[in-house]
Each structure stands twice: as C-alpha cells, then as structure tokens.
C-alpha cells in the first residue's frame, strides 16, 4: 500500500513507512538523497510551502497520507487534503483544540496535573528569564526566547509560558478509541548559536523510574481523552522532581519515532496504521519493551559557508529496515550551505544513552572540522 508523507521533511517518516511494510512517497522541502534513493519523492519550493501541498497531494497516486512537522500549524490545509484522500492522523478539529496552549494547560490544571503557567501578555511578569516567549505556531523550538528586560513582544502571535527547570524529555504515545499506550521516552537535545531552544536531536529510550512512567502515562491518557488524540502523538515535557511538566503537544509523527523504532526494533508506524486502517491488524506495542540498544540523532549545522563533500559511503537503502545509517537527511550533491543551515542528521547507537550522546558529539566535532576544510571561497 502506498503512503503519502507531507511535511517540511519526509525522510524519517518514509523509512518508518518502509519498516511498516508500506510503500512511501514523499513531498517535502528537501528531497534528500536518502529519501529519493528509498522512494518516489518531490521537492516543494519554500515559497510554495505549505499551500501548494494540497495541489501536489492530488497529483499523487491514491492512498492514505500522514503529515509531519510543522503542518499541525495549518489545520485548514490538513482538512482540505483530508477531503480528497484518507488521513492517518488527527484532523483539523483536533489540531485547533490541542495546539491551543491555554486549552491544554487549563485541562491539566483541572485534572490536578503539573503544568507551567501561561499568559497571553507579559503584564506583571518578571523579566528575569523565569518566563519564556513562545510562538503560537511553533516549529522545532524556533523563535522561543527568554523574557528579559530587553525582550520586545514579537511581531508574530505569541504567548508567555513559565519556565520550568529540569530535564528536557519527550514522550511518544499511541492513542486509540479507549486506550493510550506509552511507546517510549527520549531526551530532547536543544540549542545552537542564536536559537537556544531549537530542537537539534534526540536520544533514547531514556530511562525513567516506574513512578515517573506512571505519571507520564497519566498525562498522555488525559490529553488523549480530552482532545480526542489518535495514533502517534508526542508530548515534550520537563522532568522536574519526578513529575512531567508538559511544554508542547505534537499531535503527529515526531522526530522521536525514528529513534524509538531503531532502538526497540519495532514499527510504531504499524501501530499508528492500525488505529486508522480498518483492514490492518490491531497492533499494540508491548508495554515498556526492552530496548536492544540506545539510538540517537543530532542535526549537523554548517560551521561556515560550505558544501557537503562527496563520499563513497552513500549506498542505496539497506535491505534490513532496522539497520542504523551513519547519516540521515543526506543532501543532494552540490548543494551549498550558508553558516548555521542544517546539513544532515548524524545517527549513532551504543549500549546506553550516555555513550550514544558522547559518540554523537565526537562525530559532530569531526564533521565540523571536515566541513571547514571544504569551505567555499
């Protein structure tokens, strides 16, 4: 069965689709080399994104579709495409409700669950970095800034969220009619120069205690029940004193899915499909499955003006769908990058998460040195 994948980047979800024994097709901003080596893919120009996705989706062969980040910020577009082909995901109605930080914050407070305070304006708030200014239409942690004496209200719609100190984690859930399953927890890697809160990678499964796991499950179940979340959805949270403090709800396939699938050797997208496809067998991931390894990924940013060097390591997609590649989101030959632009994704594995993080950092440093020697004059 064909599965169309739409979003800023389709590569990770396309490989997940192959692990789910589906035939992916992708439309995204990059049409990376590893995506085009795996399946039919089409690149959309930045000036046409996301509005032209509806037109391109209609030109694709019939079949179901899913979306990746950050299309959840355009629920009208989601609904428009969903009228023409089956959507395996949350509808625009669900997105409008759950992407409202005031709505989900109020729901958690009513249930007595920990939740950062939120405000629509900065009136009365301390300007000492204890609050954050966040865009309503968030995408990968971009445009988030600390509220200080020097902070002006942004030109885009925003809100203010209490800053909780702790460990940045993300939980991946699978919601179905009457139940929610916790698929796993990953650590969020955040920040690069000029964007302190931007998402740059994940590592997992991240170990949590039995008590912490129960609290995370309670959080996911409450959100799913309140807002009707179905299939894969993620909750970014701060773990503080053993309690999850949610900071963002991602009602879709997220970057953490790839990490968990490769670490657990299980297809989470198969479970997602079973929620929406009546012909698919019901699949429920085993509770807290034992990982066979820790897996992590880290976005590599251009350290200067450069191009991605040719390499003999690039080969067609491995026959083993759970094989871990050294690189993901590999650019097409000859693409030029400006300082700070994302180039590719480094992927690593190890026996435990700390070793995996160390390997990622060493590889990042080596790649940056290599890219600097290839700087464009």
N, C-alpha and C positions, 0 to 999 in steps of 0.2 A: 504494500500500500504506500502511495506517495504521501508525504507530509511536507507542506509548505511552511517555511520558517521565515518570519519577518521581524526586523529589528535593526538596531544600529550595527550589531554584529551577530551573525548567524552561525559562526563556525562551531562553537562549543555545543550548541543545541543540535546541529547537524550530526555531529559524532554521537551524541546521545541517541538520536533517532536511529542511527545505524546499530547501536547496541540494543535498541528495542526492536530490531529486525524490521525496520521501516526504511523506505527509500526517501531520503531528504531532498528537498530543493530549497535553495536559499536566495533571499533578496535582502541585501544589506549595503552599508556604506563602503565596504572594503573589497569584497570578493577575493579574500586572501588566497594564496597559492594552495594551502592545505584544504581549504573549502572547495576550491574548483577542482582539486585532484580527487575529492571524495564524491562530488555530486554536481548536478547542474546548478549554476549559481549566476546571479545577475547583480551588477553593481548599480546603485542608485546615486545620482549626484546629490551632494549636500544641499543644494538649493531646492531640490525636489523632495527632500525628506522632511516629514514623513508623508506629505499629502499625496504624492504620486504612487504610494504603495498600494492604494486601493485599485488604481488602474492596472498596475503591474500584476497584482494578485489575480485579477480577472483574466489576464493573458496566460496565466499558468495552467497546467493541466488540472482537471478537477480533483478534489480530495480535501481532507481536513487541513487545518492550519493552526499554528501556535504563534505567539508573539514573545519577543524577548525585550530587554530594557532598551529604551525607556518609553515604549509605546503605551504603557499604562497611563501616561500623562495625556493621552488623546483618546478618551473613551468614545467620542463620536466616530472617530475613524475605525475603532475596533467594531463598533456596532454596524457601521456601513459595510465593512468587509464580511462580517458575520451573516449578513442577509444573503450573501451570494455563495458562501461555502461554509461547511461545518467548522465551528470554532471549538478546539480543545483547550478551553481556558475560561477565565472569568469574564463576564460580559461587562459592557459599559456601565450598566446599572450598579453592579458590584463595585467597579472601579471608582465611580463617583463617590460612593459612600466610604469605602475603606481607605481611599487616598486622602480623605479629609482628616488632618491631624487632630482637629478639635472633636470630630466624631469618635475616632477610636480611643482618644485619650479619655473622653467622657465615659465611654463604655467600660474601660478598665477601672476607672475610679469608682463607678457604680458597683462593680464586682469586688472592690476592695483589693485590687491588684496594684503593685507598684507601677508608677507611670510618671515620667517627667512632667512638670507643669508647663503649660503653653499659654501664650498670649498673642493677640493679633497686632499689638503695637508695643513699643518699648517704654510706654509711660510707667514710671515708678520702678523700673528695673535697674538693678545695679550694673554699672558699666565696668565690671572688673573681670571679665571673661568667664563669669559663672553662668552666663546665658549665651545661647547661640542664635544667630540669624540664619534661617534656613529657607530656601525657595519652596513654594508650594509644589511646583512641578520639578521635583528633584530628579537628579540623574547621576548615579555613581558618586554621591557626596560632593559634587562640584558646587561652587558658589556658596558653600557653607562658611561662615566666618564667626569669630568670637565677637560678642558685644562689648566694645570698649568705648572710652571717651572719644576716640577718633572714628568710630563707626557711624556712617550715614545710612539711612534707610535705602536699600537697593531700589533700582528702577523697576525690577520685576516683582510680581506678587510674592510676599514672604510672610513668615510667622516667626515667633520667638519661642525657643524651647530651652527649658532648664538643662544645664549641662551636668550630667552625672559622671562621676569619676569611677573608672573601673576598667574591665577588660572588654574590648570590642569583639563581640561574637555575633554569629548569625545562625538561626535555626531554620532548617528546611522541613516543611510539613507536607503531608498529602491529605487533603480533605475530601471526604465523600459524604453521602447523604446523612448518615447518622454517626459518623466517627471521624476522628482525626488521628493520624499517625505521625510521630516524630521520626523523620528519616535520618537525621544526624545534625550535629553542630559543627561549625567551622569557626576558626578565628579569622577576623577581618584584618587585613593589612591595609593601613591607611596612610596617606600623605606623601606628597612630593613638593619640591620648592614652588611656592606660590599657591598651593592648594592643600592645606594641612589635613583636611578631612576627606579628600578624594579616595575612592576605592582603588587600590593598586594590586590586590591579590587576596588569596585565601589559602588556608592550610587546615587539614582535618583528616579524620574526625577528631575534634577537640575533646579531650576527656572532661567530663563533668561528674559530679557526685550523684548518687541516687536521689538525694533530696533536690538538688538543682534540676535534675532531669524531670522530676515530677512537676516542679514549678514551671518549667519551660513547656511541658505538655499541657498544663492547665491554661497557660497563656494562649497557646495555639488553638486549643479547643474553644476558648471563649471568643476569640476573634472569628473563627470559622462559623460558629453558631450565630454570632451577632450579625455578621455581614454576608453570610452565605458563600464563603470562600470554598472553592472546589479545586481539586487537582493540586499540583505543586504550588506552594506559596512560601515565601521566606519572611522571616521577622528578624531585622537587625536589632540587637539589644546590647546594653551594657550589663555585664555581670558584676554586681556590687554586693558584698556581704552575703553571697549565696543566692541572691534574688535577681531575676532578669528584669531590666528596665527597658522596655521597647522604645526605640527611637525612630523606626521607619518600618512600614509594611510594604512588601514587594509581592503583589498578588499574581505571580507568574514564575516561569522558569528563570532561575537566577544563576549567577556565575558559580555558586557553591555546588550546584548539581553535578557538574563535571568532576569536581574534587571528590565528592562522596561516592559517585559511581565507580571511579577508578580505584578508590581506596577499598571499597566494600566488594567490588566485583559483582555488583548488582545493578540492574537497569531501573532507575527511578522513573524514567520516562515511560516504561512499560506500565508501571503502576498508575501514572498520570493518564495514560491512554485508557486504562480500564475504567476510569471514572466517567469518561465521555463517550466511549465507543461501545454500544450495546453488544457488538459481535466479539469483543475482546474478552478473554477470560479475566475474572476478577483477580487482581494481584495485590497483595498486601505485604509490604516489606516486613521481614522479621523484626520484632522489637529489639532495638539497640544491637544490631548484628555486629559480630566481632570483625573488626577491620583486618584485612590481610597485610596492610601497610598504611603508613601516613603519606598523603599526597598533598602537594602544594603548588600554587602557581603565582607568578609575580610578573606584572607588566613591566616590560623594558622600555624606558623612555630615551629619546635621543639626547645624548650628552652635549651635542653640538650639531651644527648643520652636517648632515651625513647621508649616506645611502646604505642600504643593507647589503653586506658583502655576499657575493656568490659563494655557495657552499656545496660540497659533494654529499652532504648528509641528507639533503632533501630527497625523499623517496615517496612513492605513492602510499596511500594509507595502508597500514598493516592489516593483515587478514585477521589477526587477533584484535577484536574490537575493544578489549580492555587493556591492550598494550599502552604503555605510557610514553608519549612522544617527548623529545627533548624540548621542542618548541611548538607553540600553538600560534595561530593568527599570523602565520609567516607571510610577509609582504611579497607581492609580485616583483620580479626582477626589475631593477632600475628605478624603483620608487624613491623619491628624495624626501628627506625628513628635516624639519626645522627643529631647533632646540626645544626640548620639552614635549614633543609629539610622541604618542605611543607608537612603538615599532612592532613589537611582537610580545608573546607571553612565554616566559620561561616556565617549564613544568618539571617538577622533581618528585622523588619518592625516597623514603627512608623507613627505618624500623619504628621511629617515633617522631612526633611533631617537631621537637626541638632540633633534631638532626636535620629534618627536612628544611626548616627555616634557615639553618646555617648553610646548607648546600645552595639554597636559592640566593642568599646574599653573596656567597662566593662567586657564583655564576654571573650574577648581575655585575659585580665589580670587573670580572674578566671581560664581559661583553662591552661594558662601557669603555674600557681601555682599548679594546679591539676597534670599536666604532670611532674612537677619537683618532686613531691612526688612519682611518679611511675618510677623515673629514673632507668635505668639499671645499675647494678654494674659490 
